[in-house]
Structure formats: C-alpha cells, structure tokens
C-alpha cells in the first residue's frame, strides 16, 4: 500500500508539474525557426503568426531564418532544441513529407516521427508557373515547344531540393515530357529575385508572391497551378488547360521538438487556431496572401502528414527526383 500510495503521489506531482508548466507558458522569448530565407511565403506566414502570438502572449517572438540544405538545417535546429515550446518550427510541406523520402536518416540527422511533434497545419496556397520577361514564350504551349528545341537548357529556380517549387516543376517536366535545369536556392525569395533580374528562366511559386511583380511588369505568368483560373491573376490560364491533370500547390505547418509537454502543445494549438480564425487576421493576412487555413488538432495534422508521405514518395519514385 505504501508503494502504491507513493506511485500515486509521484503521478500527481508529475501531472501538477505539467499543468503548471502549461499555465506558465510561455515564460521567455519564443523562437520561430523558418526553414527558408526571408521574404518567401514560409517567412511571411511565420512573421504574421509571430506578431500575433507576441501580442497574445506578452513575450517577444523572434523569427530565425535557417534556409539552405533543402530545409534540413532549420528542422535540425528545432529537433535538437529543448522540448519546452520556446523553439518552434514553421516549415513548408517538403520539410515534413518530402525530405524523409528523399534523404536517408543519416543525412537528416533527426527522425521526423520522433524528433518533430506536429502542432497544427497553418495555410495552403496554389502556385503559378512564371518566367522572366526575356524568355521567348508567353504561355505553357510555347514553353513546351521551346523546351523540346532546347532540352536541359531552360533553367528554373527552387527553394531547395525537395521544396514545392522544385517538385512541382519536376511534376511538370514529366507530365509535359520536357527536360529543364534546376537551380537550387535557400528559399523562394532569392530565386524570385533572380527571375526578375533575368538570371534564371522559370519558377513555380505561390500566387501571393507573383501579383505585385506581375503588376509592375517584372515577370510574366505562363499559367496557374490551381484547378481553376485565379481571380487575382485573371489573364492567366491554368497549366492544366495545356497539360491535363497538372496541379501545383503547397502548404505550411507548425511543429515543436519531440517530447514537448502535451499541455504546452495544446495551448499553442488553441492559440494559433484562434489567430487563424480571427476576422482581422483573415482580412489583413489570409485574404491578401490568398491563403487557405489548414488549422487542425495535432492528431489531425500528424495523420495528414502520414498520408502525404506515401503519396509524394510515389511521385518522387515515378518522376525520378534525384539528389545530385
């Protein structure tokens, strides 16, 4: 009986400590690690979320951009951080569902299932196929014709190996039966800058990053990756009108180091979902950026990731994504 009573006391103390930790969270500065360079959609999502969390929690939220190495560096930093909820990961789909397929665990240096704990999906957005103004094509059909005349010569920018701007172009190559040349960057923003500067030819990038430079005539849109034409890009046909069945989109999610207390995870989840549902946040961020909310319970987000991994593994295998 004494041992049993001691066990119950220990359990009670543990639960009380966990509850107290959640009630006192956050107790210091929070760092949102972004797996891409500043200026891209991942960064935009993190900064908008970080600003509101800082206001809500009364603690400073710092954005730390760790682009490069196919988004691995940022994920490694969070996987190795203290599991107390004060270091969080904001990352694009590829970090969660593509890297575990493309890279061996030795390369990643972390286990995606054990070392990263899904908190909630954040937002989803479609991508557009864009070109620099000097490229002698104005639509997808003309691009395919030129690519067939110059196989492997037309370049396209990515946000890193395995990122959505990478695999969505790989998907296009295989469905359109063309060969293009990837140029890998640390994020979407530097690649987009090189499109406008004329250093690379093509890119698949989120709608929200396209509207302004298109209005300023700094680039051209060959097609959009949604299943329907975009109201914000009314003159652009869907890529699928020329390449039937083609779609290009991406999503972004929030995660914590594995082992982060359940109560802390649930507090973060509840507060982030509250922010995403705020009318003011939707009007200021979601609508202008053309974001669709992916807010969900941690278990739902974890299950979504698990369902996406085999789907993209099939795409990678069939479409020949190779680490060079």
C-alpha positions as CSV (number, residue, x, y, z in Angstrom):
1,X,0.0,0.0,0.0
2,X,2.9,2.3,0.8
3,X,4.4,1.7,-2.6
4,X,1.1,2.2,-4.3
5,X,0.5,5.4,-2.4
6,X,4.0,6.6,-3.3
7,X,3.3,5.9,-7.0
8,X,0.1,7.9,-6.9
9,X,1.8,10.8,-5.2
10,X,4.6,10.7,-7.9
11,X,2.0,10.7,-10.7
12,X,0.1,13.5,-9.0
13,X,3.2,15.6,-8.7
14,X,4.1,14.9,-12.4
15,X,0.6,16.0,-13.6
16,X,0.7,19.0,-11.4
17,X,4.1,20.0,-12.7
18,X,2.9,19.5,-16.3
19,X,-0.2,21.6,-15.7
20,X,1.9,24.3,-14.0
21,X,4.3,24.3,-17.0
22,X,1.4,24.9,-19.4
23,X,-0.1,27.6,-17.2
24,X,3.2,29.5,-17.1
25,X,4.0,29.0,-20.8
26,X,5.5,31.0,-22.4
27,X,7.9,32.1,-19.7
28,X,10.5,33.6,-22.0
29,X,11.3,34.6,-25.6
30,X,9.9,32.3,-28.3
31,X,11.9,31.5,-31.4
32,X,10.1,30.6,-34.7
33,X,12.7,28.8,-36.8
34,X,11.8,29.3,-40.5
35,X,13.4,26.7,-42.9
36,X,13.8,29.3,-45.8
37,X,15.2,32.7,-46.5
38,X,13.5,35.9,-45.5
39,X,10.8,37.2,-48.0
40,X,9.3,33.9,-49.1
41,X,5.9,32.6,-48.2
42,X,7.2,30.5,-45.3
43,X,8.7,33.6,-43.8
44,X,5.6,35.7,-44.4
45,X,3.5,33.1,-42.6
46,X,5.9,32.9,-39.7
47,X,6.2,36.7,-39.2
48,X,2.4,37.3,-39.4
49,X,1.8,34.5,-36.9
50,X,4.8,35.6,-34.7
51,X,3.5,39.1,-34.4
52,X,0.1,38.0,-33.2
53,X,1.5,35.4,-30.8
54,X,3.7,38.1,-29.3
55,X,0.7,40.3,-28.7
56,X,-1.3,37.4,-27.3
57,X,1.4,36.0,-25.0
58,X,3.2,39.2,-23.9
59,X,6.5,37.7,-24.9
60,X,8.9,38.5,-27.7
61,X,8.7,36.2,-30.7
62,X,11.9,36.1,-32.8
63,X,12.0,34.8,-36.4
64,X,15.1,32.9,-37.2
65,X,15.6,32.1,-40.9
66,X,17.7,29.0,-41.4
67,X,17.5,28.4,-45.2
68,X,19.6,26.0,-47.1
69,X,20.4,22.3,-47.2
70,X,16.9,21.6,-48.6
71,X,15.3,23.0,-45.4
72,X,17.2,20.4,-43.3
73,X,19.1,23.0,-41.2
74,X,16.1,24.6,-39.7
75,X,14.4,21.3,-38.9
76,X,17.6,20.0,-37.3
77,X,17.8,23.1,-35.1
78,X,14.3,22.5,-33.8
79,X,14.6,18.8,-33.5
80,X,17.6,19.3,-31.1
81,X,16.1,22.2,-29.2
82,X,14.8,22.0,-25.6
83,X,11.3,20.4,-25.7
84,X,9.6,23.2,-23.8
85,X,7.7,25.0,-26.5
86,X,10.0,28.0,-26.7
87,X,11.6,26.9,-30.0
88,X,9.1,26.1,-32.8
89,X,9.3,25.2,-36.5
90,X,7.5,26.9,-39.3
91,X,8.1,24.9,-42.5
92,X,6.8,24.1,-46.0
93,X,5.3,20.8,-46.9
94,X,8.6,19.4,-48.2
95,X,10.2,19.5,-44.8
96,X,7.6,17.2,-43.4
97,X,6.7,14.9,-46.3
98,X,9.5,15.0,-48.9
99,X,12.8,15.1,-47.1
100,X,12.0,11.8,-45.2
101,X,11.7,10.1,-48.6
102,X,14.5,11.8,-50.5
103,X,17.1,11.7,-47.8
104,X,18.5,8.9,-45.5
105,X,18.1,9.5,-41.8
106,X,21.9,9.9,-41.5
107,X,21.6,13.0,-43.8
108,X,18.7,14.5,-42.0
109,X,20.3,13.8,-38.5
110,X,16.8,13.6,-37.0
111,X,13.8,11.3,-37.0
112,X,10.8,13.1,-38.4
113,X,8.4,11.0,-36.4
114,X,10.2,11.1,-33.1
115,X,12.1,14.4,-33.1
116,X,9.4,16.8,-34.6
117,X,6.0,17.0,-33.0
118,X,3.2,18.3,-35.3
119,X,1.1,21.1,-33.7
120,X,-1.2,22.3,-36.5
121,X,-1.3,22.9,-40.2
122,X,-1.1,26.6,-41.0
123,X,-2.0,27.6,-44.6
124,X,-2.3,26.2,-48.1
125,X,-1.8,28.1,-51.3
126,X,-1.6,27.4,-55.1
127,X,1.5,28.1,-57.2
128,X,1.9,29.9,-60.6
129,X,4.4,29.0,-63.3
130,X,6.3,32.2,-64.0
131,X,9.0,33.3,-66.4
132,X,11.4,36.1,-66.8
133,X,10.4,38.7,-69.3
134,X,13.3,37.9,-71.7
135,X,12.3,34.2,-72.2
136,X,10.7,34.0,-75.6
137,X,7.5,32.3,-74.5
138,X,4.1,33.6,-73.3
139,X,2.2,30.5,-72.4
140,X,2.7,26.9,-71.5
141,X,2.3,25.6,-75.0
142,X,5.1,27.8,-76.2
143,X,7.3,26.8,-73.2
144,X,6.9,23.1,-74.1
145,X,7.8,23.8,-77.7
146,X,10.9,25.8,-76.7
147,X,12.0,23.2,-74.1
148,X,11.8,20.5,-76.8
149,X,14.0,22.5,-79.0
150,X,16.5,23.2,-76.2
151,X,16.3,20.2,-73.8
152,X,18.1,20.8,-70.5
153,X,18.9,24.5,-71.3
154,X,16.0,26.3,-69.8
155,X,16.6,26.9,-66.1
156,X,14.2,27.1,-63.2
157,X,14.7,28.2,-59.6
158,X,13.7,26.3,-56.5
159,X,13.5,26.9,-52.8
160,X,15.8,24.0,-52.2
161,X,15.9,20.3,-53.2
162,X,12.6,18.7,-52.4
163,X,10.8,22.0,-51.9
164,X,7.4,22.6,-53.6
165,X,8.9,24.9,-56.2
166,X,11.2,22.0,-57.1
167,X,8.9,19.0,-57.1
168,X,6.1,21.0,-58.8
169,X,8.4,21.7,-61.8
170,X,9.6,18.1,-61.8
171,X,6.0,17.1,-62.0
172,X,5.5,19.5,-64.9
173,X,8.6,18.1,-66.7
174,X,7.3,14.6,-66.5
175,X,3.7,15.4,-67.4
176,X,4.8,17.7,-70.3
177,X,7.7,15.4,-71.4
178,X,10.3,18.1,-71.3
179,X,13.7,18.5,-69.7
180,X,14.6,21.6,-67.7
181,X,17.6,22.5,-65.5
182,X,17.1,23.2,-61.7
183,X,19.0,26.0,-59.9
184,X,18.6,25.5,-56.1
185,X,18.3,28.4,-53.7
186,X,17.9,28.8,-50.0
187,X,14.3,29.9,-50.3
188,X,11.7,31.2,-52.8
189,X,12.6,34.9,-52.4
190,X,16.2,34.8,-53.7
191,X,15.0,32.6,-56.6
192,X,12.2,35.1,-57.4
193,X,14.7,37.9,-57.4
194,X,16.8,36.1,-60.0
195,X,13.7,35.6,-62.1
196,X,13.1,39.4,-62.2
197,X,16.8,40.0,-62.8
198,X,16.8,37.7,-65.7
199,X,19.4,35.2,-64.3
200,X,17.1,32.2,-64.4
201,X,14.2,31.4,-66.7
202,X,11.3,29.8,-64.8
203,X,9.9,29.2,-61.4
204,X,6.8,27.7,-59.7
205,X,5.9,30.0,-56.8
206,X,3.0,30.9,-54.6
207,X,0.4,33.2,-56.1
208,X,0.9,35.8,-53.3
209,X,4.5,36.4,-54.4
210,X,3.5,36.9,-58.1
211,X,0.7,39.5,-58.1
212,X,2.8,42.6,-57.3
213,X,5.8,42.0,-59.6
214,X,3.4,41.0,-62.4
215,X,1.6,44.3,-62.0
216,X,4.9,46.0,-62.2
217,X,5.7,44.0,-65.3
218,X,8.8,42.5,-63.7
219,X,7.9,38.9,-64.8
220,X,5.2,37.1,-66.7
221,X,2.8,34.3,-65.7
222,X,2.6,31.3,-68.1
223,X,-0.1,29.5,-66.1
224,X,-1.6,28.9,-62.7
225,X,-1.4,25.6,-60.8
226,X,-4.9,25.6,-59.4
227,X,-7.8,23.6,-60.8
228,X,-9.5,26.9,-61.8
229,X,-8.3,30.3,-63.0
230,X,-7.4,32.7,-60.2
231,X,-9.4,35.9,-59.7
232,X,-6.2,37.7,-58.7
233,X,-4.5,36.5,-61.9
234,X,-7.4,36.7,-64.3
235,X,-5.4,36.7,-67.6
236,X,-3.5,33.5,-66.7
237,X,-4.9,30.1,-67.9
238,X,-4.4,27.1,-65.8
239,X,-1.4,24.9,-66.7
240,X,-3.9,22.0,-66.8
241,X,-5.5,23.6,-69.9
242,X,-2.4,22.6,-71.8
243,X,-1.1,19.7,-69.5
244,X,-4.3,17.9,-68.4
245,X,-4.3,16.9,-64.8
246,X,-1.5,19.2,-63.6
247,X,-1.8,20.9,-60.3
248,X,0.8,22.9,-58.2
249,X,0.3,23.9,-54.6
250,X,1.9,23.8,-51.3
251,X,1.2,24.0,-47.6
252,X,2.9,25.1,-44.3
253,X,2.8,23.7,-40.8
254,X,3.9,24.3,-37.2
255,X,5.9,21.8,-35.1
256,X,7.7,21.6,-31.8
257,X,10.7,19.4,-30.7
258,X,9.7,15.9,-29.8
259,X,8.9,15.4,-26.2
260,X,7.2,18.8,-25.7
261,X,4.6,18.5,-23.0
262,X,1.1,17.8,-24.2
263,X,-0.4,20.7,-22.3
264,X,2.0,23.1,-23.9
265,X,1.3,21.7,-27.4
266,X,-2.4,22.1,-26.8
267,X,-2.1,25.7,-25.6
268,X,0.0,26.6,-28.7
269,X,-2.5,24.8,-30.9
270,X,-5.5,26.5,-29.4
271,X,-4.0,30.0,-29.7
272,X,-2.7,29.5,-33.2
273,X,-6.1,28.2,-34.4
274,X,-7.7,31.2,-32.6
275,X,-5.4,33.6,-34.6
276,X,-6.1,31.9,-37.9
277,X,-9.9,32.3,-37.3
278,X,-9.7,36.0,-36.3
279,X,-11.6,38.2,-38.8
280,X,-9.0,40.9,-38.6
281,X,-6.2,38.4,-39.3
282,X,-8.1,36.9,-42.2
283,X,-8.7,40.3,-43.7
284,X,-5.1,41.5,-43.1
285,X,-3.1,38.4,-43.9
286,X,-5.2,35.4,-45.2
287,X,-7.2,37.1,-48.0
288,X,-4.4,39.4,-49.4
289,X,-1.9,36.5,-49.4
290,X,-4.5,34.1,-50.9
291,X,-4.1,31.7,-48.0
292,X,-6.5,28.9,-47.1
293,X,-6.5,27.9,-43.4
294,X,-5.3,24.4,-42.5
295,X,-5.9,24.8,-38.8
296,X,-6.4,21.4,-37.1
297,X,-5.9,19.4,-34.0
298,X,-2.3,18.0,-33.5
299,X,-3.5,14.5,-34.2
300,X,-5.3,15.5,-37.4
301,X,-2.2,17.3,-38.7
302,X,0.1,14.3,-37.8
303,X,-2.3,12.0,-39.7
304,X,-2.4,14.3,-42.7
305,X,1.5,14.3,-42.8
306,X,1.5,10.5,-42.6
307,X,-1.0,10.3,-45.5
308,X,1.0,12.7,-47.6
309,X,4.4,10.9,-47.3
310,X,3.5,7.8,-49.3
311,X,1.7,9.9,-51.9
312,X,4.7,12.0,-52.5
313,X,7.1,9.1,-52.3
314,X,5.2,7.6,-55.3
315,X,5.6,10.9,-57.2
316,X,9.3,11.0,-56.4
317,X,9.8,7.4,-57.4
318,X,7.8,7.6,-60.6
319,X,9.0,11.1,-61.7
320,X,12.7,10.5,-60.9
321,X,13.6,13.1,-58.3
322,X,17.3,12.6,-57.8
323,X,19.7,14.2,-55.3
324,X,22.6,15.4,-57.4
